Amino acid sequence: MQLWGKIIQGHRTVRQQTLTLEETDQPLIDRVREAMDAMVLELDLPRPIWFKRNEEDIRVFGRTEFHQDHFIEPVHFTRFEVELIDEEQ
């Protein structure tokens, strides 16, 4: 399984990255959060704050998005989206 992250400005994807999630006994949400920690470093983004809604969106839809209110620092993009990609499908 992979995690695809996209920085969106307006309606355009301006940067993106894909990381492979490690197959471990950890819950999926923990593996997603660990991969996101690595992803935001690679994309040079501040780490977003996870709200309960983000975790629910990942579990139900396999995707979630982060807006300005998820970051302590100001960001210069509209949103940061992450989506799970199941390679078996």
N, C-alpha and C positions, 0 to 999 in steps of 0.2 A: 504494500500500500504506500502511496506517496501523498505528500502534502504540497499543494500548489498555492503559492502566495502571489497576489497581484496588487500593485499600487495603482490606484485609479485616480486620475485627475479629470474631472468632468465626466466624460463618457469614454475616455481613452485610457488604455493600459499603458503606463509609462515605464514600468519595470515589473519583472516577474522572476520567480525562482521556484524550482521544484526540489524537494528533498524526500528521500526515502525514509519511511518510518521503520525503526528497528522492530523486529518481531520478538517481543518479550512477553512476560506474564503480566506486565503492567496494564492497568486499564487504558483503553484507547484515549481517553481525554488527557491522561498524563503523558502519553507518547506524543500526542499532538502538541501539547504545551512545551515539551522539551524540544521538539522539532522547530516550533515557532521561535523559541529562544535563539536557536542557531540561525534561523532564517532572518530575524530582525537584525542580527549582527552583520550578516552578509549583505543585507539591503541597506545598512546604515540607518535603521529606524529606531526610535525609542521603543521600549517594550510596552505594549498596550496593557491596559487593565482588563482582566476578564470579568465579565458580569455573568450572573447565572444564565441569562438569556443566551450568551455566546456558547456556553457548555451545552445547553438544550438544543441550540441550532446545530451544533456539530453532531450530537447524538441522533437527532431526528432527520436532518437534511444533509448531513455530511459537509456542511459549509457554514461559514459565519463571516461577518464583516465588522470592522472596527472604524469608528469615526473619531472626530476631534475629541469628543467627550470621553474616549477610552485612553487618551494620552494626557500625561501631566504637562508635557512640553507642547508648544504649538507645532503643528505639522503643516506641511505645504502641499497637501493632496486632499482629495475629497474623501477617499476611504481606502482601507487596506482589507482585501478579501482573502480568505483562506478556504481551500476546498480539498476534501479527500478524494483521491483518485484510486479506484480499485483496479489494479492491473489485470485481474482475472476476468473482468467483464468486457 
